[in-house]
Amino acid sequence: MGMETRKRPINSIINQSNPAPDELLKIIQCNCSVGCESSRCSCRRYGLPYTAVCGPCQTENCDNPNNSQEVCSEEDADDTDNLTL
């Protein structure tokens, strides 16, 4: 979300760009192949759970699991993306 002013009031708008530069988004992901139990894992170090861009550790045995909750299913959404908390 972003903000846009046209005299008054301030209107919120949907931001069509990435939340951060691609260079930064490439850094905040792990490529752990054994586990994410130590701060050697960049996701663990920054307090982030694994995501789809992480390395091969993203299995059910990952030491840094993604414990997000599904907000809506594909049947409920107009598009194919699921929202997570």
URLINMO-V403343 format. One record per residue. N is the residue number from 1. RES is the residue in one letter. NEAR is the number of other ideal C-beta (glycine too) atoms within 8 Angstrom. D_FIRST is the distance of its C-alpha to the first C-alpha in Angstrom with 1 decimal. Layout:
BEGIN
N|RES|NEAR|D_FIRST + N|RES|NEAR|D_FIRST
END
This chain:
BEGIN
1|M|6|0.0 + 2|G|7|3.7 + 3|M|8|7.0 + 4|E|8|10.0 + 5|T|7|13.5 + 6|R|5|16.3 + 7|K|3|19.0 + 8|R|5|18.2 + 9|P|3|16.0 + 10|I|7|12.5 + 11|N|8|10.2 + 12|S|7|6.6 + 13|I|8|5.6 + 14|I|5|4.6 + 15|N|7|4.9 + 16|Q|3|8.5 + 17|S|4|9.8 + 18|N|6|10.7 + 19|P|5|9.2 + 20|A|5|12.6 + 21|P|6|15.6 + 22|D|6|17.9 + 23|E|6|20.6 + 24|L|8|18.9 + 25|L|12|17.8 + 26|K|7|21.5 + 27|I|7|22.7 + 28|I|9|21.0 + 29|Q|12|23.0 + 30|C|13|26.6 + 31|N|6|29.5 + 32|C|12|31.9 + 33|S|6|34.8 + 34|V|4|36.7 + 35|G|9|34.4 + 36|C|13|31.6 + 37|E|7|33.7 + 38|S|6|33.8 + 39|S|5|31.5 + 40|R|5|32.5 + 41|C|15|29.7 + 42|S|9|26.5 + 43|C|15|24.4 + 44|R|14|26.8 + 45|R|8|26.9 + 46|Y|7|23.1 + 47|G|4|23.1 + 48|L|9|21.2 + 49|P|9|22.7 + 50|Y|13|23.8 + 51|T|10|21.5 + 52|A|4|22.5 + 53|V|5|22.7 + 54|C|12|25.2 + 55|G|9|28.9 + 56|P|6|31.7 + 57|C|16|31.6 + 58|Q|10|29.1 + 59|T|6|31.9 + 60|E|4|32.8 + 61|N|5|34.8 + 62|C|11|31.9 + 63|D|10|32.1 + 64|N|13|28.4 + 65|P|8|27.3 + 66|N|7|23.9 + 67|N|5|24.4 + 68|S|7|21.2 + 69|Q|6|21.6 + 70|E|8|20.9 + 71|V|7|18.9 + 72|C|7|20.0 + 73|S|7|22.5 + 74|E|6|22.6 + 75|E|4|24.8 + 76|D|5|22.3 + 77|A|11|19.3 + 78|D|2|19.2 + 79|D|4|18.4 + 80|T|4|20.0 + 81|D|5|17.3 + 82|N|9|17.8 + 83|L|8|15.3 + 84|T|7|16.6 + 85|L|5|16.4
END
